Amino acid sequence: MATSVRPRTSAGTSAGSAGLRVLAVFLGVFLIFEGLGKLAWLGNSAPLFAQLQGWLKDAPASSRWYLETLAIPGVPMFARLVVIGELASGIALVVGFWTRLAALLAFLMVLNFHFASGRLFHYGFLTNGYGLPVLGGLLALAIGGVRLPWTASR
C-alpha cells in the first residue's frame, strides 16, 4: 500500500498551504496597488465613467446590457466600492484575515471588470496577465485558503 508523503515546512505546515499563503500575499499586494491607482475615484467618479463609456463602444451584447443597465447608472457608487474593495481585499489577503472571503470577493470584482470590458469573450483574455492567472489564483484561495500559515486568523 503506497502512502502519500506531503512535504512539510517548519512547524508542520504543508508546502501546499505555504504556497497558498505566498499566493495570497502576492495577489494581495497586486490588489492593494490596483486600489491605490484608483484613489482619485473616491472623490471623482469621472475616470470610471470614461472607462465604462470606452468599453461600451465595442462591447458584446451581454456586456452592453450590463454596462447600460447597471454599471454606468451606478458609477458614483461603484467608483468608491471598487477602490475600497480592492484595498480591503488586498490588505486582508496580505495579513491573512478572512482569506477565503476576501479572495472570493476579489474574484467576483475582477471577473466583473473582465465581463464589463468584454475581454472575457475574446481569445486575448486567455493570454492576459490580469485574466486567468489572477482569477485562478483568487479562486484557488477562495477554495483552499483555510488555516494557512503566517496569518492573522487561522
N, CA, C and O atoms as a GROMACS GRO file, in nm:
protein
  616
    1MET      N    1   0.085  -0.117   0.000
    1MET     CA    2   0.000   0.000   0.000
    1MET      C    3   0.089   0.124   0.000
    1MET      O    4   0.172   0.142   0.090
    2ALA      N    5   0.073   0.207  -0.100
    2ALA     CA    6   0.152   0.329  -0.110
    2ALA      C    7   0.085   0.440  -0.031
    2ALA      O    8  -0.037   0.456  -0.034
    3THR      N    9   0.166   0.515   0.037
    3THR     CA   10   0.114   0.630   0.109
    3THR      C   11   0.169   0.756   0.047
    3THR      O   12   0.280   0.759  -0.006
    4SER      N   13   0.091   0.858   0.056
    4SER     CA   14   0.130   0.987   0.001
    4SER      C   15   0.212   1.062   0.104
    4SER      O   16   0.172   1.073   0.220
    5VAL      N   17   0.324   1.113   0.064
    5VAL     CA   18   0.407   1.193   0.152
    5VAL      C   19   0.391   1.338   0.111
    5VAL      O   20   0.419   1.376  -0.002
    6ARG      N   21   0.344   1.419   0.206
    6ARG     CA   22   0.326   1.561   0.179
    6ARG      C   23   0.445   1.636   0.235
    6ARG      O   24   0.476   1.624   0.353
    7PRO      N   25   0.513   1.713   0.152
    7PRO     CA   26   0.627   1.790   0.202
    7PRO      C   27   0.581   1.887   0.310
    7PRO      O   28   0.475   1.948   0.300
    8ARG      N   29   0.663   1.900   0.411
    8ARG     CA   30   0.630   1.990   0.522
    8ARG      C   31   0.733   2.100   0.533
    8ARG      O   32   0.852   2.081   0.507
    9THR      N   33   0.685   2.216   0.573
    9THR     CA   34   0.776   2.325   0.605
    9THR      C   35   0.790   2.328   0.756
    9THR      O   36   0.747   2.235   0.823
   10SER      N   37   0.846   2.431   0.809
   10SER     CA   38   0.864   2.438   0.953
   10SER      C   39   0.730   2.438   1.026
   10SER      O   40   0.628   2.481   0.971
   11ALA      N   41   0.732   2.392   1.147
   11ALA     CA   42   0.615   2.388   1.236
   11ALA      C   43   0.502   2.304   1.179
   11ALA      O   44   0.386   2.328   1.213
   12GLY      N   45   0.531   2.207   1.095
   12GLY     CA   46   0.429   2.114   1.048
   12GLY      C   47   0.337   2.170   0.941
   12GLY      O   48   0.234   2.109   0.912
   13THR      N   49   0.371   2.281   0.884
   13THR     CA   50   0.289   2.341   0.780
   13THR      C   51   0.316   2.269   0.648
   13THR      O   52   0.431   2.247   0.612
   14SER      N   53   0.210   2.233   0.577
   14SER     CA   54   0.231   2.167   0.449
   14SER      C   55   0.283   2.267   0.346
   14SER      O   56   0.252   2.386   0.352
   15ALA      N   57   0.360   2.217   0.252
   15ALA     CA   58   0.413   2.303   0.146
   15ALA      C   59   0.299   2.363   0.064
   15ALA      O   60   0.310   2.476   0.016
   16GLY      N   61   0.189   2.288   0.048
   16GLY     CA   62   0.075   2.339  -0.028
   16GLY      C   63   0.012   2.460   0.040
   16GLY      O   64  -0.019   2.558  -0.027
   17SER      N   65  -0.007   2.453   0.169
   17SER     CA   66  -0.066   2.568   0.238
   17SER      C   67   0.031   2.685   0.244
   17SER      O   68  -0.011   2.800   0.240
   18ALA      N   69   0.160   2.657   0.253
   18ALA     CA   70   0.260   2.765   0.249
   18ALA      C   71   0.257   2.831   0.111
   18ALA      O   72   0.269   2.953   0.100
   19GLY      N   73   0.241   2.750   0.007
   19GLY     CA   74   0.233   2.804  -0.128
   19GLY      C   75   0.110   2.892  -0.147
   19GLY      O   76   0.118   2.997  -0.210
   20LEU      N   77  -0.003   2.849  -0.092
   20LEU     CA   78  -0.124   2.931  -0.100
   20LEU      C   79  -0.107   3.061  -0.022
   20LEU      O   80  -0.160   3.165  -0.062
   21ARG      N   81  -0.033   3.055   0.089
   21ARG     CA   82  -0.010   3.176   0.167
   21ARG      C   83   0.074   3.276   0.087
   21ARG      O   84   0.046   3.396   0.088
   22VAL      N   85   0.175   3.226   0.018
   22VAL     CA   86   0.258   3.313  -0.066
   22VAL      C   87   0.172   3.373  -0.178
   22VAL      O   88   0.182   3.492  -0.208
   23LEU      N   89   0.088   3.291  -0.238
   23LEU     CA   90  -0.003   3.338  -0.343
   23LEU      C   91  -0.093   3.448  -0.289
   23LEU      O   92  -0.116   3.549  -0.356
   24ALA      N   93  -0.145   3.430  -0.167
   24ALA     CA   94  -0.232   3.531  -0.106
   24ALA      C   95  -0.158   3.663  -0.088
   24ALA      O   96  -0.215   3.769  -0.115
   25VAL      N   97  -0.035   3.658  -0.045
   25VAL     CA   98   0.043   3.781  -0.026
   25VAL      C   99   0.066   3.851  -0.160
   25VAL      O  100   0.046   3.972  -0.171
   26PHE      N  101   0.106   3.776  -0.261
   26PHE     CA  102   0.133   3.835  -0.392
   26PHE      C  103   0.006   3.897  -0.453
   26PHE      O  104   0.008   4.009  -0.503
   27LEU      N  105  -0.104   3.823  -0.447
   27LEU     CA  106  -0.229   3.877  -0.502
   27LEU      C  107  -0.279   3.993  -0.418
   27LEU      O  108  -0.337   4.088  -0.471
   28GLY      N  109  -0.258   3.988  -0.288
   28GLY     CA  110  -0.296   4.098  -0.201
   28GLY      C  111  -0.221   4.226  -0.235
   28GLY      O  112  -0.280   4.333  -0.242
   29VAL      N  113  -0.090   4.214  -0.257
   29VAL     CA  114  -0.010   4.330  -0.296
   29VAL      C  115  -0.059   4.384  -0.431
   29VAL      O  116  -0.071   4.505  -0.450
   30PHE      N  117  -0.088   4.294  -0.524
   30PHE     CA  118  -0.142   4.334  -0.654
   30PHE      C  119  -0.270   4.415  -0.636
   30PHE      O  120  -0.285   4.522  -0.696
   31LEU      N  121  -0.363   4.366  -0.555
   31LEU     CA  122  -0.490   4.435  -0.535
   31LEU      C  123  -0.472   4.568  -0.463
   31LEU      O  124  -0.541   4.666  -0.495
   32ILE      N  125  -0.381   4.574  -0.367
   32ILE     CA  126  -0.355   4.700  -0.297
   32ILE      C  127  -0.308   4.806  -0.397
   32ILE      O  128  -0.356   4.919  -0.394
   33PHE      N  129  -0.215   4.769  -0.484
   33PHE     CA  130  -0.164   4.867  -0.580
   33PHE      C  131  -0.268   4.902  -0.687
   33PHE      O  132  -0.269   5.014  -0.737
   34GLU      N  133  -0.355   4.808  -0.722
   34GLU     CA  134  -0.466   4.840  -0.812
   34GLU      C  135  -0.557   4.944  -0.744
   34GLU      O  136  -0.599   5.040  -0.808
   35GLY      N  137  -0.586   4.924  -0.617
   35GLY     CA  138  -0.670   5.018  -0.543
   35GLY      C  139  -0.604   5.154  -0.526
   35GLY      O  140  -0.670   5.257  -0.540
   36LEU      N  141  -0.474   5.154  -0.496
   36LEU     CA  142  -0.403   5.281  -0.481
   36LEU      C  143  -0.403   5.361  -0.611
   36LEU      O  144  -0.409   5.484  -0.609
   37GLY      N  145  -0.397   5.291  -0.722
   37GLY     CA  146  -0.401   5.358  -0.852
   37GLY      C  147  -0.535   5.421  -0.883
   37GLY      O  148  -0.547   5.502  -0.976
   38LYS      N  149  -0.636   5.384  -0.807
   38LYS     CA  150  -0.771   5.437  -0.829
   38LYS      C  151  -0.818   5.527  -0.715
   38LYS      O  152  -0.937   5.559  -0.709
   39LEU      N  153  -0.730   5.568  -0.626
   39LEU     CA  154  -0.771   5.650  -0.512
   39LEU      C  155  -0.848   5.776  -0.552
   39LEU      O  156  -0.937   5.820  -0.480
   40ALA      N  157  -0.814   5.833  -0.666
   40ALA     CA  158  -0.884   5.953  -0.713
   40ALA      C  159  -1.033   5.927  -0.734
   40ALA      O  160  -1.114   6.019  -0.727
   41TRP      N  161  -1.069   5.801  -0.758
   41TRP     CA  162  -1.209   5.766  -0.780
   41TRP      C  163  -1.295   5.792  -0.657
   41TRP      O  164  -1.417   5.806  -0.669
   42LEU      N  165  -1.236   5.799  -0.539
   42LEU     CA  166  -1.313   5.825  -0.417
   42LEU      C  167  -1.380   5.962  -0.422
   42LEU      O  168  -1.491   5.978  -0.370
   43GLY      N  169  -1.315   6.058  -0.483
   43GLY     CA  170  -1.371   6.192  -0.492
   43GLY      C  171  -1.423   6.230  -0.629
   43GLY      O  172  -1.488   6.333  -0.644
   44ASN      N  173  -1.393   6.147  -0.730
   44ASN     CA  174  -1.430   6.182  -0.866
   44ASN      C  175  -1.455   6.053  -0.945
   44ASN      O  176  -1.360   5.980  -0.976
   45SER      N  177  -1.578   6.025  -0.976
   45SER     CA  178  -1.612   5.902  -1.048
   45SER      C  179  -1.598   5.916  -1.200
   45SER      O  180  -1.624   5.821  -1.273
   46ALA      N  181  -1.556   6.034  -1.248
   46ALA     CA  182  -1.544   6.057  -1.393
   46ALA      C  183  -1.447   5.959  -1.461
   46ALA      O  184  -1.477   5.914  -1.571
   47PRO      N  185  -1.333   5.925  -1.400
   47PRO     CA  186  -1.244   5.829  -1.468
   47PRO      C  187  -1.310   5.693  -1.491
   47PRO      O  188  -1.290   5.632  -1.597
   48LEU      N  189  -1.386   5.644  -1.395
   48LEU     CA  190  -1.456   5.518  -1.414
   48LEU      C  191  -1.564   5.534  -1.521
   48LEU      O  192  -1.581   5.446  -1.605
   49PHE      N  193  -1.636   5.644  -1.518
   49PHE     CA  194  -1.739   5.669  -1.620
   49PHE      C  195  -1.677   5.667  -1.760
   49PHE      O  196  -1.733   5.607  -1.851
   50ALA      N  197  -1.564   5.733  -1.775
   50ALA     CA  198  -1.496   5.737  -1.906
   50ALA      C  199  -1.451   5.598  -1.948
   50ALA      O  200  -1.462   5.561  -2.065
   51GLN      N  201  -1.401   5.520  -1.853
   51GLN     CA  202  -1.357   5.384  -1.884
   51GLN      C  203  -1.475   5.298  -1.930
   51GLN      O  204  -1.464   5.225  -2.029
   52LEU      N  205  -1.586   5.307  -1.860
   52LEU     CA  206  -1.704   5.227  -1.896
   52LEU      C  207  -1.761   5.272  -2.031
   52LEU      O  208  -1.805   5.188  -2.110
   53GLN      N  209  -1.760   5.401  -2.057
   53GLN     CA  210  -1.807   5.451  -2.187
   53GLN      C  211  -1.717   5.398  -2.300
   53GLN      O  212  -1.766   5.364  -2.408
   54GLY      N  213  -1.588   5.392  -2.274
   54GLY     CA  214  -1.496   5.338  -2.374
   54GLY      C  215  -1.522   5.191  -2.401
   54GLY      O  216  -1.517   5.147  -2.516
   55TRP      N  217  -1.551   5.116  -2.297
   55TRP     CA  218  -1.582   4.974  -2.314
   55TRP      C  219  -1.712   4.954  -2.389
   55TRP      O  220  -1.728   4.858  -2.465
   56LEU      N  221  -1.806   5.046  -2.368
   56LEU     CA  222  -1.939   5.035  -2.430
   56LEU      C  223  -1.932   5.036  -2.582
   56LEU      O  224  -2.015   4.973  -2.648
   57LYS      N  225  -1.836   5.106  -2.638
   57LYS     CA  226  -1.825   5.119  -2.784
   57LYS      C  227  -1.812   4.984  -2.854
   57LYS      O  228  -1.873   4.963  -2.959
   58ASP      N  229  -1.733   4.894  -2.798
   58ASP     CA  230  -1.707   4.765  -2.863
   58ASP      C  231  -1.762   4.647  -2.784
   58ASP      O  232  -1.724   4.532  -2.809
   59ALA      N  233  -1.851   4.673  -2.691
   59ALA     CA  234  -1.900   4.568  -2.602
   59ALA      C  235  -1.991   4.469  -2.673
   59ALA      O  236  -2.075   4.508  -2.754
   60PRO      N  237  -1.975   4.338  -2.641
   60PRO     CA  238  -2.074   4.240  -2.690
   60PRO      C  239  -2.209   4.267  -2.623
   60PRO      O  240  -2.217   4.342  -2.525
   61ALA      N  241  -2.312   4.206  -2.674
   61ALA     CA  242  -2.449   4.236  -2.628
   61ALA      C  243  -2.466   4.219  -2.478
   61ALA      O  244  -2.527   4.304  -2.414
   62SER      N  245  -2.414   4.111  -2.420
   62SER     CA  246  -2.434   4.088  -2.276
   62SER      C  247  -2.361   4.194  -2.194
   62SER      O  248  -2.415   4.241  -2.094
   63SER      N  249  -2.241   4.230  -2.234
   63SER     CA  250  -2.168   4.335  -2.162
   63SER      C  251  -2.234   4.470  -2.182
   63SER      O  252  -2.241   4.551  -2.089
   64ARG      N  253  -2.283   4.495  -2.302
   64ARG     CA  254  -2.351   4.621  -2.331
   64ARG      C  255  -2.473   4.638  -2.239
   64ARG      O  256  -2.493   4.745  -2.181
   65TRP      N  257  -2.554   4.533  -2.227
   65TRP     CA  258  -2.670   4.539  -2.138
   65TRP      C  259  -2.626   4.569  -1.996
   65TRP      O  260  -2.684   4.655  -1.929
   66TYR      N  261  -2.524   4.500  -1.949
   66TYR     CA  262  -2.474   4.519  -1.813
   66TYR      C  263  -2.425   4.663  -1.791
   66TYR      O  264  -2.456   4.726  -1.690
   67LEU      N  265  -2.348   4.713  -1.888
   67LEU     CA  266  -2.295   4.848  -1.876
   67LEU      C  267  -2.406   4.952  -1.875
   67LEU      O  268  -2.405   5.044  -1.792
   68GLU      N  269  -2.502   4.940  -1.968
   68GLU     CA  270  -2.609   5.039  -1.979
   68GLU      C  271  -2.709   5.032  -1.865
   68GLU      O  272  -2.763   5.135  -1.823
   69THR      N  273  -2.733   4.912  -1.814
   69THR     CA  274  -2.838   4.893  -1.714
   69THR      C  275  -2.789   4.908  -1.570
   69THR      O  276  -2.859   4.964  -1.486
   70LEU      N  277  -2.669   4.857  -1.542
   70LEU     CA  278  -2.620   4.856  -1.404
   70LEU      C  279  -2.496   4.941  -1.381
   70LEU      O  280  -2.495   5.028  -1.294
   71ALA      N  281  -2.392   4.916  -1.458
   71ALA     CA  282  -2.262   4.976  -1.427
   71ALA      C  283  -2.260   5.128  -1.445
   71ALA      O  284  -2.222   5.200  -1.353
   72ILE      N  285  -2.301   5.176  -1.560
   72ILE     CA  286  -2.294   5.320  -1.586
   72ILE      C  287  -2.390   5.399  -1.496
   72ILE      O  288  -2.349   5.502  -1.441
   73PRO      N  289  -2.514   5.355  -1.477
   73PRO     CA  290  -2.600   5.429  -1.383
   73PRO      C  291  -2.546   5.426  -1.239
   73PRO      O  292  -2.574   5.517  -1.161
   74GLY      N  293  -2.472   5.322  -1.204
   74GLY     CA  294  -2.420   5.310  -1.067
   74GLY      C  295  -2.278   5.360  -1.048
   74GLY      O  296  -2.217   5.332  -0.945
   75VAL      N  297  -2.225   5.433  -1.146
   75VAL     CA  298  -2.086   5.478  -1.142
   75VAL      C  299  -2.051   5.551  -1.011
   75VAL      O  300  -1.947   5.520  -0.954
   76PRO      N  301  -2.130   5.645  -0.962
   76PRO     CA  302  -2.090   5.714  -0.839
   76PRO      C  303  -2.067   5.618  -0.721
   76PRO      O  304  -1.975   5.639  -0.641
   77MET      N  305  -2.148   5.516  -0.710
   77MET     CA  306  -2.133   5.420  -0.602
   77MET      C  307  -2.020   5.320  -0.633
   77MET      O  308  -1.937   5.292  -0.546
   78PHE      N  309  -2.016   5.268  -0.755
   78PHE     CA  310  -1.916   5.167  -0.791
   78PHE      C  311  -1.774   5.222  -0.787
   78PHE      O  312  -1.680   5.150  -0.753
   79ALA      N  313  -1.757   5.350  -0.822
   79ALA     CA  314  -1.623   5.409  -0.820
   79ALA      C  315  -1.563   5.398  -0.680
   79ALA      O  316  -1.445   5.369  -0.665
   80ARG      N  317  -1.644   5.422  -0.580
   80ARG     CA  318  -1.596   5.413  -0.442
   80ARG      C  319  -1.583   5.268  -0.396
   80ARG      O  320  -1.487   5.233  -0.328
   81LEU      N  321  -1.679   5.186  -0.433
   81LEU     CA  322  -1.675   5.045  -0.391
   81LEU      C  323  -1.555   4.971  -0.449
   81LEU      O  324  -1.497   4.886  -0.382
   82VAL      N  325  -1.518   5.002  -0.571
   82VAL     CA  326  -1.404   4.936  -0.634
   82VAL      C  327  -1.276   4.966  -0.556
   82VAL      O  328  -1.199   4.876  -0.524
   83VAL      N  329  -1.254   5.093  -0.525
   83VAL     CA  330  -1.133   5.132  -0.451
   83VAL      C  331  -1.132   5.066  -0.314
   83VAL      O  332  -1.033   5.005  -0.274
   84ILE      N  333  -1.241   5.078  -0.242
   84ILE     CA  334  -1.249   5.020  -0.108
   84ILE      C  335  -1.236   4.868  -0.115
   84ILE      O  336  -1.166   4.808  -0.033
   85GLY      N  337  -1.302   4.806  -0.212
   85GLY     CA  338  -1.296   4.661  -0.226
   85GLY      C  339  -1.158   4.610  -0.258
   85GLY      O  340  -1.112   4.512  -0.200
   86GLU      N  341  -1.089   4.678  -0.351
   86GLU     CA  342  -0.954   4.635  -0.385
   86GLU      C  343  -0.858   4.653  -0.269
   86GLU      O  344  -0.778   4.564  -0.240
   87LEU      N  345  -0.866   4.766  -0.202
   87LEU     CA  346  -0.777   4.789  -0.088
   87LEU      C  347  -0.807   4.694   0.028
   87LEU      O  348  -0.716   4.635   0.086
   88ALA      N  349  -0.934   4.679   0.062
   88ALA     CA  350  -0.971   4.592   0.174
   88ALA      C  351  -0.938   4.446   0.148
   88ALA      O  352  -0.882   4.378   0.234
   89SER      N  353  -0.972   4.398   0.029
   89SER     CA  354  -0.942   4.257   0.000
   89SER      C  355  -0.792   4.236  -0.012
   89SER      O  356  -0.741   4.132   0.030
   90GLY      N  357  -0.720   4.332  -0.067
   90GLY     CA  358  -0.575   4.321  -0.077
   90GLY      C  359  -0.510   4.314   0.061
   90GLY      O  360  -0.424   4.229   0.085
   91ILE      N  361  -0.550   4.404   0.150
   91ILE     CA  362  -0.494   4.404   0.285
   91ILE      C  363  -0.530   4.274   0.356
   91ILE      O  364  -0.445   4.216   0.424
   92ALA      N  365  -0.654   4.229   0.342
   92ALA     CA  366  -0.697   4.104   0.406
   92ALA      C  367  -0.614   3.986   0.357
   92ALA      O  368  -0.577   3.900   0.436
   93LEU      N  369  -0.584   3.982   0.228
   93LEU     CA  370  -0.503   3.872   0.175
   93LEU      C  371  -0.359   3.880   0.226
   93LEU      O  372  -0.300   3.777   0.258
   94VAL      N  373  -0.304   3.998   0.233
   94VAL     CA  374  -0.166   4.013   0.279
   94VAL      C  375  -0.151   3.969   0.424
   94VAL      O  376  -0.058   3.895   0.458
   95VAL      N  377  -0.243   4.013   0.510
   95VAL     CA  378  -0.231   3.978   0.652
   95VAL      C  379  -0.295   3.844   0.685
   95VAL      O  380  -0.276   3.791   0.795
   96GLY      N  381  -0.370   3.788   0.592
   96GLY     CA  382  -0.431   3.658   0.614
   96GLY      C  383  -0.555   3.663   0.700
   96GLY      O  384  -0.579   3.573   0.781
   97PHE      N  385  -0.634   3.766   0.683
   97PHE     CA  386  -0.757   3.782   0.759
   97PHE      C  387  -0.876   3.750   0.668
   97PHE      O  388  -0.896   3.816   0.566
   98TRP      N  389  -0.953   3.648   0.705
   98TRP     CA  390  -1.068   3.604   0.626
   98TRP      C  391  -1.027   3.584   0.480
   98TRP      O  392  -1.088   3.639   0.388
   99THR      N  393  -0.925   3.505   0.461
   99THR     CA  394  -0.864   3.484   0.330
   99THR      C  395  -0.965   3.436   0.226
   99THR      O  396  -0.970   3.488   0.115
  100ARG      N  397  -1.044   3.336   0.262
  100ARG     CA  398  -1.137   3.279   0.164
  100ARG      C  399  -1.241   3.382   0.121
  100ARG      O  400  -1.271   3.393   0.002
  101LEU      N  401  -1.296   3.456   0.216
  101LEU     CA  402  -1.397   3.557   0.183
  101LEU      C  403  -1.335   3.670   0.101
  101LEU      O  404  -1.393   3.714   0.002
  102ALA      N  405  -1.218   3.717   0.143
  102ALA     CA  406  -1.150   3.824   0.069
  102ALA      C  407  -1.119   3.781  -0.074
  102ALA      O  408  -1.138   3.858  -0.168
  103ALA      N  409  -1.072   3.657  -0.090
  103ALA     CA  410  -1.039   3.606  -0.223
  103ALA      C  411  -1.165   3.592  -0.308
  103ALA      O  412  -1.163   3.624  -0.427
  104LEU      N  413  -1.274   3.544  -0.250
  104LEU     CA  414  -1.399   3.530  -0.325
  104LEU      C  415  -1.451   3.666  -0.371
  104LEU      O  416  -1.490   3.682  -0.487
  105LEU      N  417  -1.451   3.764  -0.282
  105LEU     CA  418  -1.498   3.897  -0.320
  105LEU      C  419  -1.407   3.960  -0.427
  105LEU      O  420  -1.457   4.022  -0.521
  106ALA      N  421  -1.276   3.943  -0.413
  106ALA     CA  422  -1.183   3.994  -0.514
  106ALA      C  423  -1.204   3.922  -0.647
  106ALA      O  424  -1.199   3.985  -0.753
  107PHE      N  425  -1.226   3.791  -0.643
  107PHE     CA  426  -1.252   3.714  -0.764
  107PHE      C  427  -1.374   3.770  -0.837
  107PHE      O  428  -1.370   3.791  -0.959
  108LEU      N  429  -1.482   3.794  -0.764
  108LEU     CA  430  -1.604   3.847  -0.825
  108LEU      C  431  -1.581   3.987  -0.882
  108LEU      O  432  -1.635   4.022  -0.987
  109MET      N  433  -1.502   4.067  -0.812
  109MET     CA  434  -1.473   4.202  -0.858
  109MET      C  435  -1.391   4.198  -0.988
  109MET      O  436  -1.422   4.271  -1.082
  110VAL      N  437  -1.288   4.115  -0.991
  110VAL     CA  438  -1.204   4.105  -1.111
  110VAL      C  439  -1.284   4.047  -1.227
  110VAL      O  440  -1.274   4.095  -1.340
  111LEU      N  441  -1.364   3.944  -1.200
  111LEU     CA  442  -1.449   3.885  -1.303
  111LEU      C  443  -1.546   3.989  -1.359
  111LEU      O  444  -1.571   3.993  -1.479
  112ASN      N  445  -1.599   4.073  -1.271
  112ASN     CA  446  -1.690   4.179  -1.311
  112ASN      C  447  -1.623   4.274  -1.410
  112ASN      O  448  -1.683   4.312  -1.510
  113PHE      N  449  -1.499   4.312  -1.382
  113PHE     CA  450  -1.428   4.402  -1.474
  113PHE      C  451  -1.406   4.336  -1.610
  113PHE      O  452  -1.423   4.399  -1.714
  114HIS      N  453  -1.368   4.209  -1.608
  114HIS     CA  454  -1.345   4.139  -1.736
  114HIS      C  455  -1.475   4.123  -1.815
  114HIS      O  456  -1.475   4.133  -1.938
  115PHE      N  457  -1.584   4.098  -1.745
  115PHE     CA  458  -1.714   4.086  -1.811
  115PHE      C  459  -1.757   4.221  -1.868
  115PHE      O  460  -1.796   4.230  -1.984
  116ALA      N  461  -1.748   4.326  -1.786
  116ALA     CA  462  -1.791   4.458  -1.830
  116ALA      C  463  -1.709   4.508  -1.948
  116ALA      O  464  -1.763   4.574  -2.038
  117SER      N  465  -1.580   4.478  -1.949
  117SER     CA  466  -1.495   4.526  -2.058
  117SER      C  467  -1.514   4.445  -2.186
  117SER      O  468  -1.471   4.487  -2.293
  118GLY      N  469  -1.579   4.330  -2.174
  118GLY     CA  470  -1.598   4.243  -2.289
  118GLY      C  471  -1.478   4.153  -2.315
  118GLY      O  472  -1.484   4.070  -2.406
  119ARG      N  473  -1.371   4.167  -2.238
  119ARG     CA  474  -1.250   4.086  -2.260
  119ARG      C  475  -1.274   3.938  -2.235
  119ARG      O  476  -1.209   3.852  -2.294
  120LEU      N  477  -1.367   3.909  -2.148
  120LEU     CA  478  -1.396   3.771  -2.110
  120LEU      C  479  -1.433   3.686  -2.231
  120LEU      O  480  -1.418   3.564  -2.229
  121PHE      N  481  -1.481   3.749  -2.336
  121PHE     CA  482  -1.531   3.677  -2.453
  121PHE      C  483  -1.432   3.676  -2.570
  121PHE      O  484  -1.469   3.640  -2.682
  122HIS      N  485  -1.306   3.715  -2.545
  122HIS     CA  486  -1.206   3.721  -2.651
  122HIS      C  487  -1.089   3.629  -2.621
  122HIS      O  488  -1.060   3.601  -2.505
  123TYR      N  489  -1.024   3.584  -2.724
  123TYR     CA  490  -0.906   3.499  -2.710
  123TYR      C  491  -0.799   3.566  -2.623
  123TYR      O  492  -0.733   3.501  -2.544
  124GLY      N  493  -0.785   3.696  -2.639
  124GLY     CA  494  -0.685   3.770  -2.563
  124GLY      C  495  -0.700   3.755  -2.413
  124GLY      O  496  -0.603   3.770  -2.339
  125PHE      N  497  -0.820   3.725  -2.367
  125PHE     CA  498  -0.842   3.703  -2.224
  125PHE      C  499  -0.756   3.588  -2.173
  125PHE      O  500  -0.707   3.591  -2.060
  126LEU      N  501  -0.738   3.487  -2.256
  126LEU     CA  502  -0.662   3.369  -2.215
  126LEU      C  503  -0.513   3.396  -2.203
  126LEU      O  504  -0.442   3.321  -2.137
  127THR      N  505  -0.466   3.503  -2.265
  127THR     CA  506  -0.324   3.536  -2.258
  127THR      C  507  -0.297   3.663  -2.178
  127THR      O  508  -0.183   3.707  -2.168
  128ASN      N  509  -0.400   3.723  -2.123
  128ASN     CA  510  -0.389   3.846  -2.047
  128ASN      C  511  -0.344   3.812  -1.904
  128ASN      O  512  -0.407   3.730  -1.838
  129GLY      N  513  -0.237   3.875  -1.858
  129GLY     CA  514  -0.187   3.850  -1.723
  129GLY      C  515  -0.285   3.888  -1.614
  129GLY      O  516  -0.275   3.838  -1.502
  130TYR      N  517  -0.379   3.976  -1.644
  130TYR     CA  518  -0.481   4.015  -1.547
  130TYR      C  519  -0.600   3.919  -1.549
  130TYR      O  520  -0.690   3.928  -1.465
  131GLY      N  521  -0.601   3.829  -1.645
  131GLY     CA  522  -0.714   3.738  -1.664
  131GLY      C  523  -0.702   3.611  -1.583
  131GLY      O  524  -0.720   3.611  -1.461
  132LEU      N  525  -0.672   3.502  -1.652
  132LEU     CA  526  -0.671   3.371  -1.588
  132LEU      C  527  -0.576   3.359  -1.470
  132LEU      O  528  -0.614   3.299  -1.370
  133PRO      N  529  -0.454   3.415  -1.475
  133PRO     CA  530  -0.368   3.400  -1.357
  133PRO      C  531  -0.427   3.462  -1.231
  133PRO      O  532  -0.424   3.400  -1.124
  134VAL      N  533  -0.481   3.582  -1.243
  134VAL     CA  534  -0.538   3.648  -1.125
  134VAL      C  535  -0.666   3.577  -1.082
  134VAL      O  536  -0.684   3.549  -0.964
  135LEU      N  537  -0.754   3.549  -1.177
  135LEU     CA  538  -0.879   3.480  -1.141
  135LEU      C  539  -0.851   3.340  -1.085
  135LEU      O  540  -0.912   3.299  -0.987
  136GLY      N  541  -0.760   3.267  -1.148
  136GLY     CA  542  -0.726   3.133  -1.100
  136GLY      C  543  -0.667   3.136  -0.960
  136GLY      O  544  -0.702   3.053  -0.876
  137GLY      N  545  -0.577   3.229  -0.936
  137GLY     CA  546  -0.517   3.240  -0.803
  137GLY      C  547  -0.620   3.276  -0.697
  137GLY      O  548  -0.620   3.219  -0.588
  138LEU      N  549  -0.708   3.370  -0.729
  138LEU     CA  550  -0.811   3.410  -0.632
  138LEU      C  551  -0.910   3.296  -0.606
  138LEU      O  552  -0.952   3.274  -0.493
  139LEU      N  553  -0.945   3.224  -0.712
  139LEU     CA  554  -1.036   3.111  -0.694
  139LEU      C  555  -0.971   3.001  -0.611
  139LEU      O  556  -1.036   2.940  -0.526
  140ALA      N  557  -0.843   2.974  -0.634
  140ALA     CA  558  -0.770   2.875  -0.553
  140ALA      C  559  -0.771   2.914  -0.406
  140ALA      O  560  -0.789   2.829  -0.320
  141LEU      N  561  -0.753   3.042  -0.377
  141LEU     CA  562  -0.756   3.090  -0.238
  141LEU      C  563  -0.897   3.084  -0.181
  141LEU      O  564  -0.915   3.052  -0.064
  142ALA      N  565  -0.998   3.115  -0.262
  142ALA     CA  566  -1.136   3.109  -0.215
  142ALA      C  567  -1.175   2.966  -0.179
  142ALA      O  568  -1.256   2.944  -0.089
  143ILE      N  569  -1.118   2.869  -0.250
  143ILE     CA  570  -1.150   2.728  -0.223
  143ILE      C  571  -1.062   2.672  -0.111
  143ILE      O  572  -1.113   2.609  -0.018
  144GLY      N  573  -0.932   2.693  -0.120
  144GLY     CA  574  -0.840   2.626  -0.028
  144GLY      C  575  -0.770   2.714   0.072
  144GLY      O  576  -0.681   2.666   0.142
  145GLY      N  577  -0.807   2.840   0.082
  145GLY     CA  578  -0.736   2.932   0.169
  145GLY      C  579  -0.779   2.930   0.314
  145GLY      O  580  -0.804   3.034   0.373
  146VAL      N  581  -0.789   2.812   0.370
  146VAL     CA  582  -0.830   2.800   0.510
  146VAL      C  583  -0.712   2.747   0.591
  146VAL      O  584  -0.637   2.661   0.545
  147ARG      N  585  -0.696   2.798   0.712
  147ARG     CA  586  -0.589   2.758   0.804
  147ARG      C  587  -0.450   2.766   0.740
  147ARG      O  588  -0.369   2.674   0.753
  148LEU      N  589  -0.426   2.876   0.673
  148LEU     CA  590  -0.296   2.896   0.612
  148LEU      C  591  -0.196   2.945   0.717
  148LEU      O  592  -0.235   3.009   0.814
  149PRO      N  593  -0.070   2.915   0.698
  149PRO     CA  594   0.030   2.960   0.795
  149PRO      C  595   0.053   3.110   0.786
  149PRO      O  596   0.021   3.175   0.686
  150TRP      N  597   0.109   3.164   0.893
  150TRP     CA  598   0.150   3.304   0.898
  150TRP      C  599   0.037   3.400   0.866
  150TRP      O  600   0.054   3.493   0.787
  151THR      N  601  -0.078   3.378   0.928
  151THR     CA  602  -0.193   3.463   0.903
  151THR      C  603  -0.244   3.524   1.033
  151THR      O  604  -0.208   3.480   1.142
  152ALA      N  605  -0.327   3.627   1.018
  152ALA     CA  606  -0.386   3.693   1.133
  152ALA      C  607  -0.495   3.605   1.196
  152ALA      O  608  -0.520   3.613   1.316
  153SER      N  609  -0.558   3.523   1.116
  153SER     CA  610  -0.661   3.432   1.167
  153SER      C  611  -0.640   3.296   1.105
  153SER      O  612  -0.608   3.286   0.987
  154ARG      N  613  -0.657   3.192   1.181
  154ARG     CA  614  -0.637   3.058   1.131
  154ARG      C  615  -0.766   2.989   1.135
  154ARG      O  616  -0.776   2.872   1.098
   0.00000   0.00000   0.00000
